[in-house]
């Protein structure tokens, strides 16, 4: 089955581990958007691997991994990543990693342009990773970028870089940022490109051949739906289409090649960078940070944490055409007596069950936060403070209102803690999401329920 894995929140949902889990039955794993601003952490056989541009399938010996045309590739950063992963014992040859010759290139000056843009925005800065992703996509749209194929024609590429460096230096000088010489950009870029040259090819016919041969294709999304350039919390978004549709435009495969879309979310909500965060909660953030959780894989920045937001999840399921839901980090909430789920937004006295395109920064979600008891005893105060693991266990809440809960056709939840291995607690989580009892399989929990369209009344 050809499956898209996409994040339903602001990224950092745990897509990498889901991709790694599903890669066992895949033949080809494909990245179709974003750049090395993404960060997927996978722990395999006790070893931690942090991936930025490489698809998660690279950790498997018998899988083909493709970086598609929709990705912006930093040749220098990719070479560093390959060397680091190879240093951990993973072989990465040309037969295992293919890079689209139509993928655009992140050049050294794009990172400084990223910094200049953030400086110019002042208090309205986006909070980017400063990896040059936005400026590289901007050059692509402005038709002055370079593709991997263009680097194969060195005289042409050198002329393009020289012209662009002159323009870029004028911008950087305004902000007292480092300027560049065309010679240094060309030398740095081509040193890395020569290392990557054996991997560069026309990946579109390769993918179509695999599709026609009934191979299993796994599309690995980066970032999340709420960072999508069209559907996210604009302008606090990334520069590509992070939703399921980006998997087709970013790879050259048609929509008819997609058979399933698995949306990944946490049992709570996190985000980094600037922008609105309706369910953000400082005490929950502090609690998770003290556990050593929720620090960015790419930047190391602490993530803001908040309660589960089904308003955003409902919208994310819509625009992605989600057929399955993977819920991660359930054990992160083990210490709480009461879990809160935001089921609607109150904006100027009007109830919203889907997010509006503007005005999220001033919303008051608290009146529409639905508490779910997590213990067989008198509910604690609404502050939902952590308590002892020894005295707390989950119980199923009353049947939730299906109109206010996204209910995809199945759910995955990790079984990392001893408590979550308890079938009673797994059933409680299923009940909280309006799903049926689970069936265990391979360290993950699968839930089944009516199709999402029926549940949402579409």
N, C-alpha and C positions, 0 to 999 in steps of 0.2 A: 504494500500500500504506500502511495506517495503522500507524505505527511508534512505539514508545516508546523513548526514549533514557534509560537510567538508569545511575547510577554504581554500581559494584560494591565500592567501598572506602569510605573516610571522606570522600568528596567530593574535589574538586580533581583529578579524573581526566583532564580535558581534554574534557568533554562539549560545551562550547561550540563547539570547532572541528569536532567530529563532526556536531553539529547544523547548523552552517553549511555543511559539505560536503554533507549530505543534503538541505538546504533547497532546493537547485536543483530537485529533482523534487517538492517539496512545494507544496501550495496554502495550507495553514494551519499555523502553528506555535503551539503552545499550552503555557503554563505552568500546572501544576495544583496546586502545593504550594510551601511555603516562603515566603520574603519576600526583603527586600534583604540578608539574611544570606548569600545566594548570591552568587557572583562568577564570571562566565564571561568569559574573555578571548579575543577573536577578532582575528586579524590578517588584514585583507583589503586587497589591493592595497598592501601596505606600511604600512597605517595600523592602529594598535592601538586596539581598542574594548574597554572594560571595562563589562560589563552586570551589573546586579544584579536588577532586577525585569523589565526588558524582555526578551522572548524574543529569541533570537539571530536569528530571521528578520527582525527590524526593519531589518537592514542591507541587505535586498533590497527593490527598488522594487515588485515585483509580488506580495508575499506578505501575507496577512492574519495578524496576530499577536493572540493572545488571552491575557489574564490571567484564569485561571479562578476559580471560586468557592472553590477550596481554598487559594488564595494569601491571605496577609495583606498588605495593601497599606499602605505608609507614604506617604500623599499628598504630604507634603513631600519625602521622599526621591525619590519617583518624578518629581516636577516638576524637581528638580535634575538627575536622570539624563537626562530628556528634553531639557532645555536643553543639557546637555553634549554629548549625541549629535547634536542638531541643530546645535550649534556646530561639529561635525566634518563637516557637510555632508549629514547624513541627515535627510530630511523625515519627520515623524511626524504624520500627520493622523488624524482620526477614522475614516476608511475603512481605515487601515492598522493601527491599534491599538484593540482593544476590551477593555474592563475589565468583568468580571462585576459586576452590581449586588448579587450575593450574597457577594462577597468581603468578608471582615472587614477592619476598619481598624486600623492601628497608630497610636495616638495618642501625643503627645509624652511623656506620663507613663509609657507602657509601657517606654521605654528606662531611666528611672530605677528602675522596678520591677525590671528585669533586673539592674541594678547592685546593688540591695538584696538580691536573692535570692543573688547571688554572694557578697556580704559575709557573709550569714547562714550560708552553707555552709562558710566558712573553708577548711581544707585539702581539703575535699571538693568544692570549686567545680567547675562543669562546664566553664568556659572558654568561655563564650558570646561572641558578637560584640557583645553589649550593644546590639543593634538593636531590642530590644523584641519579638522574635518570640515567645518563650515566653510572656510575659505576655499578648500579644494572643490567642494560641491558648487560654490559660487562661481569659480572659474569654469567648471563644467557647463553650468547654465549660461554663463556669459560667452561660451564658446572660445575661451582662451586657455583652456586646460590642456594637459598632456595625458595621453593614454599609454598603457604599457606598450601597445603596438607602435606608438610614435617614437618610443625610445629605441626601437629597432632601427630607425632612420636617424642616426646620430647627427648629421648636419642639420636636418630639419629641427630636431629637438633642441640643439644648441642655440639656433636662431630664435626659437620660441622662448627659451629660458632667458636669453639675453634681453629680449624686449620686455618680458614680464618683470625681470629684476629691476629694470629702470623705473617702471611704474610703481612697484612695491616699495622701493627705497624712498620715494617721495612721501608715501603714506607713513612709513615707519619713522622717518625723520621728524614728523610732526609730534610724535609721542616719545621722542628720545629713546627709541628702541634700536637694537642692533640692526645695521643694514648689511647687505650681502653683495658679493661680487659674483658675476655670472660664472666665473671660473670655479669658485669654490662650490657653488650649487651643482654645477655640471659634474665635477669630480666626485663629490659625495654621492650624488644620485647614481652615477654610472658604476662606482665601486660596488654599491649594493645591487644594482640591476644585473651586473654580470654574474653575481651569485645566484640570482633568481631566473636568469635567462632560460635554463633548461625546463623550468616549470611553466613558462608563458606559452599559451596556445589559444586557439579558437575553441573555447569550451562549449559553445552552443551546439554544434553537431555531436559532440561527445555526450552531452546530456540528452539530446533527442534520441540518439542511438540507444542509450540506456533505457529511456522511457519506452521506446518501441519494443525493446527486448524484454519488457515487463520487469525490469530491475526495480528494487525498492529504493525510492529516493526520499531522503530526509532533508528538509529545508530548515536550516538553523537561523532563527531570527536573532537580531541584536537589539539592545535597548528595549523599549516597551511601547505599547499603544499610546500611552499618554505623553510620549515624546515624539510621536509621529508629526511630520511637518504639516500635514493636513488635518489630522484628527486629535492631536495632542493639545496641551494647555498652552497654546500659542500666546506670546512668542517664546515662552520658556520651553523650547522643544529642541530636538536635534535637526539635522538637515536632510534627512532621508525619510522614505516611507517605511516605517518600522512594522506596519501591519501586514497581514497575510498577502495583500496584493503586491507588496514589494518583492515578494518571493518570485513572482513571475516576471515582472519588468526587470528585476535585478539578475535574472539568470538566462533569459531568452526562451524559457519554457512557457507554453500557453496556459491560461486558467484551467483548461480541460485536463491538464496533467495533475491537478491537485485533487486528492480524494478525501483528505481529512485535515482538519485544523485543530491542533491542541493548544489551548491557551494556558499559560502558566501564571500563577499568582501565589503570593504568600498568604498565610492565614491572617496576616495583618498587612499594613501598607508602609512602604518606605519610599523616600525620594532623596536625591542629592541635587545640589545646585539651587538656583533661585526659582521662584514661582509659587503659585498657590498650593496649599496642602490642607484641604478642609478638615481631615481627621487627625492631623498632627497632634502628638501628645508628648510633652517634654518628659513626663515621668516614665512613660513606656520607652522612650528613646534612651533615657539614662539606665533603665533596667537592662535593656538588651545590650547596650554598650558595655555595661559592667560584666556581662556574660562573655565579653570578647566578640560579640556578633555585630553585624551591620557596619562594616567598614568597607569602602569601595575597593574592588579588586584592581581597578585601573589607577586610581589616584590615592587610595588609602584614606580618603575623607570619611568622617563619620556620617552615616546616613540619618536623616530625620525619620522617625518612626511614628506610626499612628495606627488607629484601629481600622479594621477591614471596611472598605468603602464599596458597597454594592451598587451605588449610583454609577461610579466609574466602571465597575466590572460589567454591569449590565450594558453600558454603551460599548465597551471594548468587545464584548461577545457579539454585539450586533455588527460592528464594522469589520470584524475579522471573519464572520461566519463560523464561529467556533462550534465544533462538533464534540469536543472533549475538554475537560478542565483538569489541570494538574495543580494541586494545592501543596505548597512546600512549607517547611519551617513550622509545622504545627506544634512541635515540642517546645518551640520558643516561648509559648504561652502557658507552660506547665504550672507555673507558680501562681496563676491568677484564679481567684474565686469567681470572678465574673468577667465575661468577655462582651465587648460592645461591638455592634455592627451598625454602620451608618446606612439607613435604608432610604433616605431622601434628604434634600437640601431645602432649607427655608430661606428664601431670598425676598426681602421686602414683603413678607407676609404671604408669599406664594410658594407652594410646595412643588419641588422639582424632583422627579424620579429619574431623570436623565440630565447630564451636565449641560448647562448652557455654554455657548462659545465664549462669553465674557462674564466678568463679575465674580469669578470663583474666589478671589482674594477677600471679598467682603461677606462671604456667606456665613450663616450660623447653623452648622450641622447638628449641634448638640440636642436641640429639641427633637430631632429625628434619629437620634442614636438609640437603637434597640438593645437593651442589656440581655444577655443570655446567662443564666446561672450555670456555674461549672462545678457545684458541689451539692451533696445530699444533706444540706443543712440550711439554716436561715440565711437568705442572701445577705452579703456584706454591704457596707456603704457603697454608694455609686462611684467612689474614687477608684475602685477596682485595684486595690493594692495587693502586691504579691504576698502569698502565705506559704507555709511549709508544704513541701512535697508529701510529707507523711500523712497529712490530715486532709488532703484535697483530692477528689477525683471527679471526673466529668459525669454529668448526667444530661440526658436529652432534654432540650427545652420543649415548650409547647410547639405544635406544628406551625412553622412560619408561613407567612402570607406569600404564596407563590408569585404574586404580582410584584413583590418587592425584593425577590431573591433570584439572581441568575442561577439557572440550574442546567448546566450542560449535561450531556448524556453519560459522562463518567468522570470520576475524579481519581487522581493519584495523590497519596499522602505518604511522606517518608515515615519509616518506623524506627527512627533513631533512638528514642528514649524507651526505657522499660515501661513507662506508663502507656505510651502510645501502642505498645505491642498488645495491650489488653483489648480484647474484642469489644468489651463494653464501652471503652472510651472511643474506639474507632466508630462504633455505632452512634455514639453521642455526637461526634463531629458530623457524621452523615446526616443525623437528624437536624442539626443546627443549619446545615446547608439545604435542607429540604430534600435529602436524597434517601435512598433505601439502604438496607444493611449491606456491609461490604463483603467481598470475597477476597481472601488473601492470595498473593502471588509474588514471589521473588522479591521480598523486601519492600514492596509497595502495596498500597491498599486500593483496590478498584471498587468504585461505587457505581451502581446503575440506577437509572431513573428514566422517566419519559423524555423524549427528545426536547431540546431547548425551545424549538418553535412552539410546541404545544404548551410548555410550561409558562412561556411569556405571553401566550395568547396571540401569536402572530398569525 
